[in-house]
């Protein structure tokens, strides 16, 4: 993934947080949870992380607190997963392989958004990211979804850097994604970056408005927005091929928040 510069103060602030190991964090796996997402400019991250510092630990892998993720999403020929999100369908699914670069772990993952606004993640460990679903992955889909595994193929790469915070005294994770890049699978196109964009996600067993992260964001006048990195990737890489009018207001809001005309241009296509 292309290396760019994030605000150097992020690393300095993270050095002041108590670390948590991957093994310890797995006790707060939250594979069945409620999510709250926000979009914010990258330059606001240092001040927000500093406010969260007393209440959260930070994931550290191999000495690093900013970790790289590579995800390869699968979809059908007619973009079923994307369309269901665009059309606000309940009980929708996304499927992907994910490489946790710094810990050298790979998983095949199913994300199920239920009609009760919960996110349920089912996954199995794999040797690598695959460009064709294997038998264990196909069986996982058959056992846990109504999806036909033979209809799905690789579509979009989504790569980014992530900071993961874990509540010291409460069952909560906060992920902060930035330097997000999108690339269409099996093309030689240049990855499409997302300058200025950061996505924070608060993951809770049950929604708790007393969360320090939620209260901090509210005080900063940063409010929830339902946004999917995969859907942003599809819109970014498949200009003119897919319907996007249902996302127009979100794209304009993201453009305003990040001061990035790229998202405005997507909304106006």
RODO-393657 format. One record per residue (C-alpha): residue number from 1; residue in one letter; chain; x, y, z. Coordinates in Angstrom, 2 decimals. Example, Ala and Ser with C-alpha at 12.3 -4.5 7.8 and 13.67 -1.06 7.14 Angstrom:
<rs>
<resi = 1	resn = A	chain = A	east = 12.30	north = -4.50	up = 7.80>
<resi = 2	resn = S	chain = A	east = 13.67	north = -1.06	up = 7.14>
</rs>
This chain:
<rs>
<resi = 1	resn = X	chain = A	east = 0.00	north = 0.00	up = 0.00>
<resi = 2	resn = X	chain = A	east = 1.28	north = 3.47	up = -0.83>
<resi = 3	resn = X	chain = A	east = 2.87	north = 5.16	up = 2.16>
<resi = 4	resn = X	chain = A	east = 1.60	north = 8.64	up = 2.91>
<resi = 5	resn = X	chain = A	east = 2.01	north = 10.94	up = 5.85>
<resi = 6	resn = X	chain = A	east = -0.52	north = 11.02	up = 8.68>
<resi = 7	resn = X	chain = A	east = -0.28	north = 13.74	up = 11.31>
<resi = 8	resn = X	chain = A	east = 2.95	north = 12.90	up = 13.22>
<resi = 9	resn = X	chain = A	east = 1.28	north = 13.82	up = 16.50>
<resi = 10	resn = X	chain = A	east = -0.91	north = 10.69	up = 16.20>
<resi = 11	resn = X	chain = A	east = 2.07	north = 8.43	up = 16.87>
<resi = 12	resn = X	chain = A	east = 3.22	north = 10.58	up = 19.77>
<resi = 13	resn = X	chain = A	east = -0.19	north = 10.43	up = 21.44>
<resi = 14	resn = X	chain = A	east = -0.49	north = 6.68	up = 20.86>
<resi = 15	resn = X	chain = A	east = 2.86	north = 6.21	up = 22.62>
<resi = 16	resn = X	chain = A	east = 1.16	north = 7.60	up = 25.71>
<resi = 17	resn = X	chain = A	east = -1.60	north = 4.95	up = 25.70>
<resi = 18	resn = X	chain = A	east = -1.31	north = 1.69	up = 27.62>
<resi = 19	resn = X	chain = A	east = -0.89	north = -1.12	up = 25.05>
<resi = 20	resn = X	chain = A	east = -3.03	north = -4.24	up = 24.80>
<resi = 21	resn = X	chain = A	east = -1.93	north = -7.39	up = 22.99>
<resi = 22	resn = X	chain = A	east = -3.88	north = -9.20	up = 20.29>
<resi = 23	resn = X	chain = A	east = -4.43	north = -12.14	up = 22.64>
<resi = 24	resn = X	chain = A	east = -5.82	north = -9.87	up = 25.37>
<resi = 25	resn = X	chain = A	east = -8.01	north = -8.01	up = 22.88>
<resi = 26	resn = X	chain = A	east = -9.57	north = -11.24	up = 21.62>
<resi = 27	resn = X	chain = A	east = -11.41	north = -11.41	up = 24.95>
<resi = 28	resn = X	chain = A	east = -13.35	north = -8.38	up = 23.67>
<resi = 29	resn = X	chain = A	east = -14.04	north = -9.91	up = 20.26>
<resi = 30	resn = X	chain = A	east = -17.54	north = -8.41	up = 19.88>
<resi = 31	resn = X	chain = A	east = -18.45	north = -10.62	up = 16.93>
<resi = 32	resn = X	chain = A	east = -22.13	north = -9.89	up = 17.75>
<resi = 33	resn = X	chain = A	east = -22.44	north = -6.18	up = 18.38>
<resi = 34	resn = X	chain = A	east = -23.93	north = -2.77	up = 17.67>
<resi = 35	resn = X	chain = A	east = -21.86	north = -0.35	up = 15.61>
<resi = 36	resn = X	chain = A	east = -21.83	north = 3.44	up = 15.46>
<resi = 37	resn = X	chain = A	east = -19.77	north = 5.03	up = 12.68>
<resi = 38	resn = X	chain = A	east = -18.63	north = 8.61	up = 12.13>
<resi = 39	resn = X	chain = A	east = -16.63	north = 10.35	up = 9.42>
<resi = 40	resn = X	chain = A	east = -14.14	north = 13.06	up = 10.33>
<resi = 41	resn = X	chain = A	east = -11.12	north = 14.86	up = 8.91>
<resi = 42	resn = X	chain = A	east = -7.78	north = 13.16	up = 9.61>
<resi = 43	resn = X	chain = A	east = -6.40	north = 16.32	up = 11.18>
<resi = 44	resn = X	chain = A	east = -8.91	north = 16.03	up = 14.04>
<resi = 45	resn = X	chain = A	east = -7.63	north = 12.62	up = 15.12>
<resi = 46	resn = X	chain = A	east = -4.77	north = 13.73	up = 17.39>
<resi = 47	resn = X	chain = A	east = -7.01	north = 15.90	up = 19.59>
<resi = 48	resn = X	chain = A	east = -9.73	north = 13.23	up = 19.81>
<resi = 49	resn = X	chain = A	east = -7.31	north = 10.41	up = 20.62>
<resi = 50	resn = X	chain = A	east = -5.76	north = 12.59	up = 23.30>
<resi = 51	resn = X	chain = A	east = -9.18	north = 13.02	up = 24.94>
<resi = 52	resn = X	chain = A	east = -9.76	north = 9.27	up = 24.84>
<resi = 53	resn = X	chain = A	east = -6.31	north = 8.38	up = 26.17>
<resi = 54	resn = X	chain = A	east = -7.22	north = 7.97	up = 29.89>
<resi = 55	resn = X	chain = A	east = -10.12	north = 5.61	up = 29.16>
<resi = 56	resn = X	chain = A	east = -8.76	north = 3.24	up = 26.48>
<resi = 57	resn = X	chain = A	east = -5.84	north = 0.94	up = 25.76>
<resi = 58	resn = X	chain = A	east = -4.38	north = 0.66	up = 22.26>
<resi = 59	resn = X	chain = A	east = -3.71	north = -2.53	up = 20.29>
<resi = 60	resn = X	chain = A	east = 0.01	north = -3.08	up = 19.74>
<resi = 61	resn = X	chain = A	east = 1.36	north = -5.72	up = 17.36>
<resi = 62	resn = X	chain = A	east = 5.08	north = -6.26	up = 16.86>
<resi = 63	resn = X	chain = A	east = 5.75	north = -2.94	up = 18.55>
<resi = 64	resn = X	chain = A	east = 3.40	north = -1.00	up = 16.29>
<resi = 65	resn = X	chain = A	east = 0.21	north = 0.81	up = 17.26>
<resi = 66	resn = X	chain = A	east = -0.79	north = 1.82	up = 13.73>
<resi = 67	resn = X	chain = A	east = -1.58	north = -1.36	up = 11.80>
<resi = 68	resn = X	chain = A	east = -2.11	north = -2.09	up = 8.12>
<resi = 69	resn = X	chain = A	east = -5.11	north = -4.00	up = 6.79>
<resi = 70	resn = X	chain = A	east = -5.70	north = -5.39	up = 3.31>
<resi = 71	resn = X	chain = A	east = -9.22	north = -6.60	up = 2.46>
<resi = 72	resn = X	chain = A	east = -10.48	north = -8.23	up = -0.73>
<resi = 73	resn = X	chain = A	east = -14.27	north = -8.07	up = -1.03>
<resi = 74	resn = X	chain = A	east = -16.38	north = -10.49	up = -3.05>
<resi = 75	resn = X	chain = A	east = -19.64	north = -9.68	up = -4.80>
<resi = 76	resn = X	chain = A	east = -21.84	north = -11.05	up = -7.57>
<resi = 77	resn = X	chain = A	east = -21.73	north = -10.11	up = -11.23>
<resi = 78	resn = X	chain = A	east = -24.57	north = -7.63	up = -10.68>
<resi = 79	resn = X	chain = A	east = -23.17	north = -6.22	up = -7.39>
<resi = 80	resn = X	chain = A	east = -25.77	north = -7.81	up = -5.11>
<resi = 81	resn = X	chain = A	east = -24.01	north = -6.93	up = -1.83>
<resi = 82	resn = X	chain = A	east = -23.51	north = -3.33	up = -2.90>
<resi = 83	resn = X	chain = A	east = -27.09	north = -2.96	up = -4.16>
<resi = 84	resn = X	chain = A	east = -28.60	north = -4.33	up = -0.96>
<resi = 85	resn = X	chain = A	east = -26.70	north = -1.74	up = 1.06>
<resi = 86	resn = X	chain = A	east = -27.65	north = 1.02	up = -1.41>
<resi = 87	resn = X	chain = A	east = -31.31	north = 0.01	up = -1.22>
<resi = 88	resn = X	chain = A	east = -31.17	north = -0.11	up = 2.62>
<resi = 89	resn = X	chain = A	east = -32.20	north = -3.72	up = 2.74>
<resi = 90	resn = X	chain = A	east = -32.21	north = -5.34	up = 6.15>
<resi = 91	resn = X	chain = A	east = -30.49	north = -8.67	up = 6.74>
<resi = 92	resn = X	chain = A	east = -27.74	north = -7.97	up = 4.25>
<resi = 93	resn = X	chain = A	east = -24.30	north = -9.53	up = 3.93>
<resi = 94	resn = X	chain = A	east = -20.77	north = -8.61	up = 2.92>
<resi = 95	resn = X	chain = A	east = -18.04	north = -11.18	up = 2.40>
<resi = 96	resn = X	chain = A	east = -14.30	north = -10.63	up = 2.28>
<resi = 97	resn = X	chain = A	east = -10.83	north = -11.93	up = 2.92>
<resi = 98	resn = X	chain = A	east = -8.78	north = -9.80	up = 5.28>
<resi = 99	resn = X	chain = A	east = -5.05	north = -9.75	up = 5.84>
<resi = 100	resn = X	chain = A	east = -3.89	north = -8.30	up = 9.15>
<resi = 101	resn = X	chain = A	east = -0.50	north = -7.31	up = 7.76>
<resi = 102	resn = X	chain = A	east = 1.44	north = -6.61	up = 10.96>
<resi = 103	resn = X	chain = A	east = 0.38	north = -9.80	up = 12.73>
<resi = 104	resn = X	chain = A	east = 0.50	north = -11.83	up = 9.49>
<resi = 105	resn = X	chain = A	east = -2.97	north = -13.26	up = 10.01>
<resi = 106	resn = X	chain = A	east = -5.60	north = -13.97	up = 7.35>
<resi = 107	resn = X	chain = A	east = -9.32	north = -14.57	up = 7.75>
<resi = 108	resn = X	chain = A	east = -12.34	north = -15.15	up = 5.56>
<resi = 109	resn = X	chain = A	east = -15.17	north = -13.12	up = 7.07>
<resi = 110	resn = X	chain = A	east = -18.93	north = -12.80	up = 6.70>
<resi = 111	resn = X	chain = A	east = -20.56	north = -9.62	up = 8.01>
<resi = 112	resn = X	chain = A	east = -24.30	north = -9.86	up = 8.57>
<resi = 113	resn = X	chain = A	east = -26.25	north = -6.67	up = 9.23>
<resi = 114	resn = X	chain = A	east = -29.52	north = -7.76	up = 10.84>
<resi = 115	resn = X	chain = A	east = -32.93	north = -6.10	up = 10.87>
<resi = 116	resn = X	chain = A	east = -32.31	north = -5.33	up = 14.55>
<resi = 117	resn = X	chain = A	east = -29.34	north = -3.14	up = 13.60>
<resi = 118	resn = X	chain = A	east = -26.78	north = -5.60	up = 14.90>
<resi = 119	resn = X	chain = A	east = -23.59	north = -6.65	up = 13.16>
<resi = 120	resn = X	chain = A	east = -22.72	north = -10.34	up = 13.40>
<resi = 121	resn = X	chain = A	east = -19.32	north = -11.41	up = 12.11>
<resi = 122	resn = X	chain = A	east = -18.46	north = -15.03	up = 11.36>
<resi = 123	resn = X	chain = A	east = -14.96	north = -15.92	up = 10.28>
<resi = 124	resn = X	chain = A	east = -12.40	north = -18.66	up = 9.79>
<resi = 125	resn = X	chain = A	east = -8.63	north = -18.44	up = 9.62>
<resi = 126	resn = X	chain = A	east = -7.03	north = -18.98	up = 6.21>
<resi = 127	resn = X	chain = A	east = -3.48	north = -19.29	up = 4.93>
<resi = 128	resn = X	chain = A	east = -3.79	north = -16.28	up = 2.64>
<resi = 129	resn = X	chain = A	east = -6.21	north = -14.04	up = 0.77>
<resi = 130	resn = X	chain = A	east = -7.68	north = -16.18	up = -2.00>
<resi = 131	resn = X	chain = A	east = -8.94	north = -15.10	up = -5.41>
<resi = 132	resn = X	chain = A	east = -11.44	north = -17.96	up = -5.49>
<resi = 133	resn = X	chain = A	east = -13.54	north = -19.24	up = -2.62>
<resi = 134	resn = X	chain = A	east = -12.24	north = -22.51	up = -1.21>
<resi = 135	resn = X	chain = A	east = -14.33	north = -25.36	up = 0.19>
<resi = 136	resn = X	chain = A	east = -14.18	north = -24.20	up = 3.86>
<resi = 137	resn = X	chain = A	east = -15.22	north = -20.68	up = 2.84>
<resi = 138	resn = X	chain = A	east = -18.06	north = -21.94	up = 0.65>
<resi = 139	resn = X	chain = A	east = -19.30	north = -24.18	up = 3.45>
<resi = 140	resn = X	chain = A	east = -19.20	north = -21.26	up = 5.87>
<resi = 141	resn = X	chain = A	east = -21.43	north = -19.26	up = 3.51>
<resi = 142	resn = X	chain = A	east = -23.84	north = -22.16	up = 3.03>
<resi = 143	resn = X	chain = A	east = -24.09	north = -22.78	up = 6.77>
<resi = 144	resn = X	chain = A	east = -24.54	north = -19.13	up = 7.80>
<resi = 145	resn = X	chain = A	east = -26.21	north = -17.28	up = 4.92>
<resi = 146	resn = X	chain = A	east = -28.73	north = -17.75	up = 2.09>
<resi = 147	resn = X	chain = A	east = -25.98	north = -16.80	up = -0.39>
<resi = 148	resn = X	chain = A	east = -24.79	north = -18.99	up = -3.25>
<resi = 149	resn = X	chain = A	east = -20.98	north = -19.17	up = -2.97>
<resi = 150	resn = X	chain = A	east = -20.61	north = -19.99	up = -6.67>
<resi = 151	resn = X	chain = A	east = -22.11	north = -16.59	up = -7.59>
<resi = 152	resn = X	chain = A	east = -19.40	north = -14.56	up = -5.85>
<resi = 153	resn = X	chain = A	east = -16.08	north = -13.34	up = -7.23>
<resi = 154	resn = X	chain = A	east = -13.38	north = -10.87	up = -6.11>
<resi = 155	resn = X	chain = A	east = -14.30	north = -7.25	up = -6.79>
<resi = 156	resn = X	chain = A	east = -12.61	north = -4.52	up = -4.74>
<resi = 157	resn = X	chain = A	east = -9.45	north = -4.19	up = -2.65>
<resi = 158	resn = X	chain = A	east = -9.82	north = -1.91	up = 0.37>
<resi = 159	resn = X	chain = A	east = -6.54	north = -1.10	up = 2.13>
<resi = 160	resn = X	chain = A	east = -6.03	north = 1.20	up = 5.09>
<resi = 161	resn = X	chain = A	east = -4.25	north = 1.91	up = 8.34>
<resi = 162	resn = X	chain = A	east = -6.06	north = 1.34	up = 11.62>
<resi = 163	resn = X	chain = A	east = -5.73	north = 2.28	up = 15.26>
<resi = 164	resn = X	chain = A	east = -7.74	north = 0.02	up = 17.60>
<resi = 165	resn = X	chain = A	east = -8.69	north = 1.23	up = 21.08>
<resi = 166	resn = X	chain = A	east = -10.16	north = -1.04	up = 23.77>
<resi = 167	resn = X	chain = A	east = -12.09	north = 0.31	up = 26.77>
<resi = 168	resn = X	chain = A	east = -10.28	north = -0.07	up = 30.09>
<resi = 169	resn = X	chain = A	east = -13.43	north = -0.49	up = 32.14>
<resi = 170	resn = X	chain = A	east = -16.11	north = -1.37	up = 29.61>
<resi = 171	resn = X	chain = A	east = -16.67	north = -3.88	up = 26.81>
<resi = 172	resn = X	chain = A	east = -16.05	north = -1.59	up = 23.86>
<resi = 173	resn = X	chain = A	east = -13.73	north = -1.22	up = 20.90>
<resi = 174	resn = X	chain = A	east = -13.06	north = 1.90	up = 18.88>
<resi = 175	resn = X	chain = A	east = -11.44	north = 1.52	up = 15.46>
<resi = 176	resn = X	chain = A	east = -9.99	north = 4.49	up = 13.59>
<resi = 177	resn = X	chain = A	east = -9.29	north = 3.96	up = 9.87>
<resi = 178	resn = X	chain = A	east = -7.35	north = 6.37	up = 7.66>
<resi = 179	resn = X	chain = A	east = -5.11	north = 6.41	up = 4.57>
<resi = 180	resn = X	chain = A	east = -7.89	north = 4.41	up = 2.94>
<resi = 181	resn = X	chain = A	east = -7.27	north = 3.23	up = -0.63>
<resi = 182	resn = X	chain = A	east = -9.53	north = 1.46	up = -3.11>
<resi = 183	resn = X	chain = A	east = -8.52	north = -0.65	up = -6.07>
<resi = 184	resn = X	chain = A	east = -10.60	north = -2.71	up = -8.43>
<resi = 185	resn = X	chain = A	east = -9.59	north = -6.35	up = -8.45>
<resi = 186	resn = X	chain = A	east = -7.51	north = -7.66	up = -11.35>
<resi = 187	resn = X	chain = A	east = -6.89	north = -4.30	up = -12.98>
<resi = 188	resn = X	chain = A	east = -3.73	north = -2.29	up = -13.37>
<resi = 189	resn = X	chain = A	east = -5.38	north = 0.93	up = -12.33>
<resi = 190	resn = X	chain = A	east = -3.74	north = 3.18	up = -9.77>
<resi = 191	resn = X	chain = A	east = -5.28	north = 2.80	up = -6.29>
<resi = 192	resn = X	chain = A	east = -7.74	north = 5.56	up = -5.47>
<resi = 193	resn = X	chain = A	east = -6.90	north = 7.31	up = -2.22>
<resi = 194	resn = X	chain = A	east = -9.17	north = 9.11	up = 0.23>
<resi = 195	resn = X	chain = A	east = -7.23	north = 12.23	up = 1.27>
<resi = 196	resn = X	chain = A	east = -8.46	north = 13.76	up = 4.50>
<resi = 197	resn = X	chain = A	east = -10.90	north = 10.94	up = 5.31>
<resi = 198	resn = X	chain = A	east = -10.97	north = 9.08	up = 8.61>
<resi = 199	resn = X	chain = A	east = -13.69	north = 6.66	up = 9.72>
<resi = 200	resn = X	chain = A	east = -14.24	north = 5.89	up = 13.40>
<resi = 201	resn = X	chain = A	east = -16.41	north = 3.00	up = 14.52>
<resi = 202	resn = X	chain = A	east = -17.57	north = 2.40	up = 18.08>
<resi = 203	resn = X	chain = A	east = -18.34	north = -1.28	up = 18.63>
<resi = 204	resn = X	chain = A	east = -20.45	north = -2.22	up = 21.65>
<resi = 205	resn = X	chain = A	east = -22.23	north = -5.31	up = 22.89>
<resi = 206	resn = X	chain = A	east = -25.27	north = -3.08	up = 23.44>
<resi = 207	resn = X	chain = A	east = -25.61	north = 0.57	up = 22.52>
<resi = 208	resn = X	chain = A	east = -24.51	north = 2.72	up = 25.45>
<resi = 209	resn = X	chain = A	east = -24.75	north = 6.46	up = 24.97>
<resi = 210	resn = X	chain = A	east = -22.54	north = 6.94	up = 28.05>
<resi = 211	resn = X	chain = A	east = -19.56	north = 5.69	up = 26.04>
<resi = 212	resn = X	chain = A	east = -16.65	north = 8.12	up = 26.44>
<resi = 213	resn = X	chain = A	east = -15.95	north = 7.89	up = 22.71>
<resi = 214	resn = X	chain = A	east = -19.55	north = 8.69	up = 21.76>
<resi = 215	resn = X	chain = A	east = -19.73	north = 11.57	up = 24.24>
<resi = 216	resn = X	chain = A	east = -16.42	north = 12.97	up = 23.02>
<resi = 217	resn = X	chain = A	east = -17.52	north = 12.88	up = 19.38>
<resi = 218	resn = X	chain = A	east = -20.84	north = 14.51	up = 20.28>
<resi = 219	resn = X	chain = A	east = -19.03	north = 17.31	up = 22.11>
<resi = 220	resn = X	chain = A	east = -16.89	north = 17.81	up = 19.01>
<resi = 221	resn = X	chain = A	east = -20.11	north = 17.98	up = 16.95>
<resi = 222	resn = X	chain = A	east = -19.18	north = 14.83	up = 15.02>
<resi = 223	resn = X	chain = A	east = -22.35	north = 12.84	up = 14.49>
<resi = 224	resn = X	chain = A	east = -23.07	north = 9.27	up = 13.29>
<resi = 225	resn = X	chain = A	east = -23.26	north = 8.44	up = 9.62>
<resi = 226	resn = X	chain = A	east = -23.82	north = 4.98	up = 8.16>
<resi = 227	resn = X	chain = A	east = -20.95	north = 4.54	up = 5.75>
<resi = 228	resn = X	chain = A	east = -19.34	north = 1.44	up = 4.27>
<resi = 229	resn = X	chain = A	east = -15.74	north = 1.38	up = 3.07>
<resi = 230	resn = X	chain = A	east = -16.75	north = -1.29	up = 0.58>
<resi = 231	resn = X	chain = A	east = -19.53	north = 0.84	up = -0.90>
<resi = 232	resn = X	chain = A	east = -17.21	north = 3.84	up = -1.10>
<resi = 233	resn = X	chain = A	east = -14.74	north = 1.60	up = -2.89>
<resi = 234	resn = X	chain = A	east = -17.31	north = 0.38	up = -5.40>
<resi = 235	resn = X	chain = A	east = -18.42	north = 3.93	up = -6.16>
<resi = 236	resn = X	chain = A	east = -14.83	north = 5.13	up = -6.44>
<resi = 237	resn = X	chain = A	east = -13.65	north = 2.33	up = -8.75>
<resi = 238	resn = X	chain = A	east = -16.77	north = 1.67	up = -10.84>
<resi = 239	resn = X	chain = A	east = -17.72	north = 5.14	up = -12.00>
<resi = 240	resn = X	chain = A	east = -20.71	north = 5.01	up = -14.33>
<resi = 241	resn = X	chain = A	east = -21.40	north = 1.31	up = -13.79>
<resi = 242	resn = X	chain = A	east = -23.47	north = 1.36	up = -10.64>
<resi = 243	resn = X	chain = A	east = -26.41	north = 3.17	up = -9.15>
<resi = 244	resn = X	chain = A	east = -25.47	north = 5.62	up = -6.40>
<resi = 245	resn = X	chain = A	east = -28.35	north = 8.10	up = -5.98>
<resi = 246	resn = X	chain = A	east = -29.24	north = 6.52	up = -2.64>
<resi = 247	resn = X	chain = A	east = -25.82	north = 7.56	up = -1.33>
<resi = 248	resn = X	chain = A	east = -25.87	north = 11.10	up = -2.72>
<resi = 249	resn = X	chain = A	east = -26.58	north = 12.88	up = 0.58>
<resi = 250	resn = X	chain = A	east = -23.92	north = 10.84	up = 2.39>
<resi = 251	resn = X	chain = A	east = -21.34	north = 11.60	up = -0.29>
<resi = 252	resn = X	chain = A	east = -22.08	north = 15.32	up = -0.10>
<resi = 253	resn = X	chain = A	east = -21.81	north = 15.18	up = 3.68>
<resi = 254	resn = X	chain = A	east = -18.47	north = 13.37	up = 3.47>
<resi = 255	resn = X	chain = A	east = -17.25	north = 15.93	up = 0.92>
<resi = 256	resn = X	chain = A	east = -18.15	north = 18.76	up = 3.29>
<resi = 257	resn = X	chain = A	east = -16.58	north = 17.10	up = 6.33>
<resi = 258	resn = X	chain = A	east = -13.30	north = 16.25	up = 4.58>
<resi = 259	resn = X	chain = A	east = -13.21	north = 19.23	up = 2.20>
<resi = 260	resn = X	chain = A	east = -12.65	north = 16.72	up = -0.60>
<resi = 261	resn = X	chain = A	east = -14.24	north = 17.43	up = -3.97>
<resi = 262	resn = X	chain = A	east = -13.76	north = 13.82	up = -5.07>
<resi = 263	resn = X	chain = A	east = -16.78	north = 12.75	up = -3.02>
<resi = 264	resn = X	chain = A	east = -18.79	north = 15.66	up = -4.34>
<resi = 265	resn = X	chain = A	east = -17.99	north = 14.56	up = -7.87>
<resi = 266	resn = X	chain = A	east = -19.21	north = 11.02	up = -7.03>
<resi = 267	resn = X	chain = A	east = -22.48	north = 12.44	up = -5.73>
<resi = 268	resn = X	chain = A	east = -23.00	north = 14.51	up = -8.86>
<resi = 269	resn = X	chain = A	east = -22.28	north = 11.75	up = -11.40>
</rs>
